[in-house]
């Protein structure tokens, strides 16, 4: 069964590094999550898998419109789990996309 629904495309951007960046990320580095499940990096860039692991559990929820008072609707900062680096990332909604559930698993 298929049907239309709406998701946000997301950008996860490094907004601060409060420690030392051992993984090589810099303020402004980012990746995008588009079309429900496509992870995109700018050409020639990387993103630390440990920083990525901190935001992954939140992305599916941030792709959806939530209740106005839901903490996931209002909070968007995530910290890398490495205490020496303290990389702070912001999850941003960059576009709204209508999709068909029949096109997805």
C-alpha positions as CSV (number, residue, x, y, z in Angstrom):
1,X,0.0,0.0,0.0
2,X,1.4,3.4,-0.9
3,X,0.6,7.0,0.1
4,X,2.1,10.4,0.2
5,X,3.9,11.7,3.2
6,X,6.3,14.5,4.0
7,X,9.8,14.4,5.4
8,X,12.5,17.1,5.9
9,X,15.9,16.9,4.3
10,X,18.5,17.6,7.0
11,X,22.0,19.1,7.3
12,X,24.2,18.2,10.3
13,X,26.8,20.9,10.7
14,X,29.7,21.3,13.1
15,X,29.0,24.6,15.0
16,X,31.6,24.4,17.7
17,X,34.7,22.5,18.8
18,X,35.3,23.0,22.5
19,X,38.3,20.7,22.8
20,X,40.8,19.5,20.2
21,X,39.7,18.1,16.9
22,X,41.5,14.8,16.7
23,X,39.2,13.5,14.0
24,X,39.9,16.4,11.6
25,X,36.5,18.0,11.6
26,X,36.3,21.8,11.6
27,X,33.5,24.3,12.3
28,X,31.3,24.4,9.2
29,X,31.9,20.8,8.2
30,X,28.6,19.0,7.5
31,X,26.7,16.1,5.9
32,X,23.2,16.0,4.5
33,X,20.5,13.4,4.8
34,X,18.1,13.6,1.8
35,X,15.3,11.6,0.3
36,X,14.7,9.7,3.5
37,X,18.0,7.8,3.7
38,X,20.7,9.2,1.4
39,X,23.8,10.5,3.2
40,X,25.7,13.1,1.3
41,X,29.1,14.6,2.0
42,X,30.7,17.5,0.1
43,X,33.3,16.3,-2.4
44,X,36.7,15.7,-0.8
45,X,35.2,16.0,2.8
46,X,34.8,13.4,5.5
47,X,32.7,13.1,8.7
48,X,33.8,11.2,11.8
49,X,31.9,8.0,12.4
50,X,31.9,8.6,16.1
51,X,30.3,12.1,15.7
52,X,27.9,10.5,13.2
53,X,27.0,7.8,15.8
54,X,25.8,10.6,18.2
55,X,23.3,12.1,15.7
56,X,22.0,8.9,14.0
57,X,19.4,8.0,16.6
58,X,17.8,11.5,16.3
59,X,17.7,11.9,12.5
60,X,14.5,9.9,11.8
61,X,12.6,12.0,14.3
62,X,14.0,15.3,13.1
63,X,12.9,14.4,9.5
64,X,9.3,14.6,10.7
65,X,7.1,17.4,11.9
66,X,6.6,16.9,15.7
67,X,4.4,18.5,18.2
68,X,5.5,22.1,19.0
69,X,6.4,21.3,22.6
70,X,8.2,18.1,21.9
71,X,11.9,18.4,22.9
72,X,13.0,17.0,19.6
73,X,11.2,19.7,17.8
74,X,12.9,22.5,19.7
75,X,16.4,21.0,20.5
76,X,18.9,20.7,17.7
77,X,22.3,20.5,19.2
78,X,24.2,17.2,19.6
79,X,27.6,16.6,21.1
80,X,30.2,14.1,19.9
81,X,30.8,11.3,22.4
82,X,34.5,12.0,22.6
83,X,35.1,14.1,25.7
84,X,38.5,15.4,24.5
85,X,37.0,16.8,21.3
86,X,33.6,18.1,22.4
87,X,32.4,18.6,18.8
88,X,29.0,20.3,18.8
89,X,26.7,19.7,15.9
90,X,23.4,21.3,14.9
91,X,20.7,19.4,13.0
92,X,19.1,21.8,10.5
93,X,16.0,21.2,8.4
94,X,17.0,22.4,4.9
95,X,14.0,21.3,2.7
96,X,10.6,19.7,2.9
97,X,10.0,16.7,0.5
98,X,6.8,14.8,-0.3
99,X,7.5,11.1,-0.9
100,X,5.4,8.0,-1.6
101,X,5.6,5.2,0.9
102,X,5.4,2.7,-1.9
103,X,8.8,3.8,-3.0
104,X,10.4,3.0,0.3
105,X,10.8,-0.1,2.4
